[in-house]
Amino acid sequence: MKMGQVIDTDLVSPGKRASYLFEAVEGSPLPVIDLSRSRFKDRNFRASFSGRMFGNAFLTRFNAIAVHLARA
């Protein structure tokens, strides 16, 4: 299953990853979690989101290292 609409922090330098992730998620059509209460445990955290339509559902894949997500 090929996923589209990728947001990937590996494309950004470590010092700019948090701001990149917030901006990319805010501007994305992907139905992802609210990051406003989330914490990044390491300056060099990594995160990626991707998703695709599957019938009437939107499947989202999330991979992360050193990220603590909080429920909104």
Rosetta constraint file for C-alpha pairs under 8 A:
AtomPair CA 2 CA 52 HARMONIC 7.68 0.50
AtomPair CA 3 CA 50 HARMONIC 5.69 0.50
AtomPair CA 3 CA 51 HARMONIC 5.05 0.50
AtomPair CA 3 CA 52 HARMONIC 5.35 0.50
AtomPair CA 4 CA 50 HARMONIC 5.70 0.50
AtomPair CA 4 CA 51 HARMONIC 5.42 0.50
AtomPair CA 4 CA 52 HARMONIC 5.77 0.50
AtomPair CA 5 CA 30 HARMONIC 7.27 0.50
AtomPair CA 5 CA 49 HARMONIC 7.86 0.50
AtomPair CA 5 CA 50 HARMONIC 5.44 0.50
AtomPair CA 5 CA 51 HARMONIC 6.05 0.50
AtomPair CA 5 CA 52 HARMONIC 7.56 0.50
AtomPair CA 6 CA 48 HARMONIC 7.02 0.50
AtomPair CA 6 CA 49 HARMONIC 5.62 0.50
AtomPair CA 6 CA 50 HARMONIC 4.42 0.50
AtomPair CA 6 CA 51 HARMONIC 7.22 0.50
AtomPair CA 7 CA 21 HARMONIC 7.62 0.50
AtomPair CA 7 CA 24 HARMONIC 6.76 0.50
AtomPair CA 7 CA 25 HARMONIC 7.63 0.50
AtomPair CA 7 CA 48 HARMONIC 5.31 0.50
AtomPair CA 7 CA 49 HARMONIC 5.10 0.50
AtomPair CA 7 CA 50 HARMONIC 6.46 0.50
AtomPair CA 8 CA 21 HARMONIC 7.96 0.50
AtomPair CA 8 CA 46 HARMONIC 7.87 0.50
AtomPair CA 8 CA 47 HARMONIC 6.08 0.50
AtomPair CA 8 CA 48 HARMONIC 4.27 0.50
AtomPair CA 8 CA 49 HARMONIC 6.60 0.50
AtomPair CA 9 CA 17 HARMONIC 5.73 0.50
AtomPair CA 9 CA 20 HARMONIC 7.35 0.50
AtomPair CA 9 CA 21 HARMONIC 6.73 0.50
AtomPair CA 9 CA 46 HARMONIC 5.78 0.50
AtomPair CA 9 CA 47 HARMONIC 5.63 0.50
AtomPair CA 9 CA 48 HARMONIC 6.32 0.50
AtomPair CA 10 CA 46 HARMONIC 6.50 0.50
AtomPair CA 10 CA 47 HARMONIC 7.65 0.50
AtomPair CA 12 CA 16 HARMONIC 6.47 0.50
AtomPair CA 12 CA 17 HARMONIC 5.88 0.50
AtomPair CA 12 CA 20 HARMONIC 7.54 0.50
AtomPair CA 13 CA 17 HARMONIC 6.38 0.50
AtomPair CA 14 CA 43 HARMONIC 6.15 0.50
AtomPair CA 14 CA 44 HARMONIC 5.05 0.50
AtomPair CA 14 CA 45 HARMONIC 7.45 0.50
AtomPair CA 15 CA 43 HARMONIC 6.54 0.50
AtomPair CA 15 CA 44 HARMONIC 7.56 0.50
AtomPair CA 16 CA 20 HARMONIC 6.11 0.50
AtomPair CA 17 CA 21 HARMONIC 5.97 0.50
AtomPair CA 17 CA 44 HARMONIC 7.92 0.50
AtomPair CA 17 CA 45 HARMONIC 7.73 0.50
AtomPair CA 17 CA 46 HARMONIC 7.99 0.50
AtomPair CA 18 CA 22 HARMONIC 6.29 0.50
AtomPair CA 18 CA 40 HARMONIC 7.62 0.50
AtomPair CA 19 CA 23 HARMONIC 6.17 0.50
AtomPair CA 20 CA 24 HARMONIC 5.93 0.50
AtomPair CA 21 CA 25 HARMONIC 5.99 0.50
AtomPair CA 22 CA 26 HARMONIC 6.10 0.50
AtomPair CA 22 CA 35 HARMONIC 6.83 0.50
AtomPair CA 22 CA 36 HARMONIC 7.99 0.50
AtomPair CA 23 CA 27 HARMONIC 6.22 0.50
AtomPair CA 24 CA 28 HARMONIC 5.96 0.50
AtomPair CA 25 CA 30 HARMONIC 7.59 0.50
AtomPair CA 25 CA 32 HARMONIC 7.26 0.50
AtomPair CA 30 CA 50 HARMONIC 7.69 0.50
AtomPair CA 30 CA 51 HARMONIC 6.72 0.50
AtomPair CA 30 CA 60 HARMONIC 7.52 0.50
AtomPair CA 31 CA 58 HARMONIC 7.78 0.50
AtomPair CA 31 CA 60 HARMONIC 7.53 0.50
AtomPair CA 32 CA 60 HARMONIC 7.48 0.50
AtomPair CA 33 CA 71 HARMONIC 7.47 0.50
AtomPair CA 33 CA 72 HARMONIC 7.51 0.50
AtomPair CA 34 CA 38 HARMONIC 7.94 0.50
AtomPair CA 34 CA 70 HARMONIC 7.92 0.50
AtomPair CA 34 CA 71 HARMONIC 7.40 0.50
AtomPair CA 34 CA 72 HARMONIC 6.02 0.50
AtomPair CA 35 CA 69 HARMONIC 6.95 0.50
AtomPair CA 35 CA 70 HARMONIC 7.33 0.50
AtomPair CA 37 CA 69 HARMONIC 7.37 0.50
AtomPair CA 37 CA 70 HARMONIC 5.68 0.50
AtomPair CA 37 CA 71 HARMONIC 7.82 0.50
AtomPair CA 37 CA 72 HARMONIC 7.48 0.50
AtomPair CA 38 CA 67 HARMONIC 7.48 0.50
AtomPair CA 38 CA 68 HARMONIC 5.70 0.50
AtomPair CA 38 CA 69 HARMONIC 4.57 0.50
AtomPair CA 38 CA 70 HARMONIC 5.05 0.50
AtomPair CA 39 CA 67 HARMONIC 6.04 0.50
AtomPair CA 39 CA 68 HARMONIC 5.09 0.50
AtomPair CA 39 CA 69 HARMONIC 6.55 0.50
AtomPair CA 39 CA 70 HARMONIC 7.93 0.50
AtomPair CA 40 CA 45 HARMONIC 6.51 0.50
AtomPair CA 40 CA 66 HARMONIC 6.07 0.50
AtomPair CA 40 CA 67 HARMONIC 4.62 0.50
AtomPair CA 40 CA 68 HARMONIC 6.16 0.50
AtomPair CA 41 CA 45 HARMONIC 7.05 0.50
AtomPair CA 41 CA 66 HARMONIC 5.07 0.50
AtomPair CA 41 CA 67 HARMONIC 5.82 0.50
AtomPair CA 41 CA 68 HARMONIC 7.11 0.50
AtomPair CA 42 CA 66 HARMONIC 5.80 0.50
AtomPair CA 42 CA 67 HARMONIC 7.77 0.50
AtomPair CA 45 CA 64 HARMONIC 7.52 0.50
AtomPair CA 45 CA 65 HARMONIC 5.60 0.50
AtomPair CA 45 CA 66 HARMONIC 5.10 0.50
AtomPair CA 45 CA 67 HARMONIC 6.56 0.50
AtomPair CA 46 CA 63 HARMONIC 8.00 0.50
AtomPair CA 46 CA 64 HARMONIC 5.44 0.50
AtomPair CA 46 CA 65 HARMONIC 5.14 0.50
AtomPair CA 46 CA 66 HARMONIC 6.97 0.50
AtomPair CA 46 CA 67 HARMONIC 7.64 0.50
AtomPair CA 47 CA 62 HARMONIC 7.31 0.50
AtomPair CA 47 CA 63 HARMONIC 5.57 0.50
AtomPair CA 47 CA 64 HARMONIC 4.19 0.50
AtomPair CA 47 CA 65 HARMONIC 6.47 0.50
AtomPair CA 47 CA 67 HARMONIC 7.68 0.50
AtomPair CA 48 CA 62 HARMONIC 5.77 0.50
AtomPair CA 48 CA 63 HARMONIC 5.33 0.50
AtomPair CA 48 CA 64 HARMONIC 6.50 0.50
AtomPair CA 49 CA 60 HARMONIC 6.93 0.50
AtomPair CA 49 CA 61 HARMONIC 5.61 0.50
AtomPair CA 49 CA 62 HARMONIC 4.63 0.50
AtomPair CA 49 CA 63 HARMONIC 6.66 0.50
AtomPair CA 50 CA 60 HARMONIC 5.72 0.50
AtomPair CA 50 CA 61 HARMONIC 5.23 0.50
AtomPair CA 50 CA 62 HARMONIC 6.73 0.50
AtomPair CA 51 CA 58 HARMONIC 6.78 0.50
AtomPair CA 51 CA 59 HARMONIC 5.33 0.50
AtomPair CA 51 CA 60 HARMONIC 4.22 0.50
AtomPair CA 51 CA 61 HARMONIC 5.94 0.50
AtomPair CA 52 CA 58 HARMONIC 5.67 0.50
AtomPair CA 52 CA 59 HARMONIC 5.50 0.50
AtomPair CA 52 CA 60 HARMONIC 6.82 0.50
AtomPair CA 53 CA 57 HARMONIC 5.88 0.50
AtomPair CA 53 CA 58 HARMONIC 4.49 0.50
AtomPair CA 53 CA 59 HARMONIC 6.24 0.50
AtomPair CA 54 CA 58 HARMONIC 5.90 0.50
AtomPair CA 54 CA 59 HARMONIC 6.69 0.50
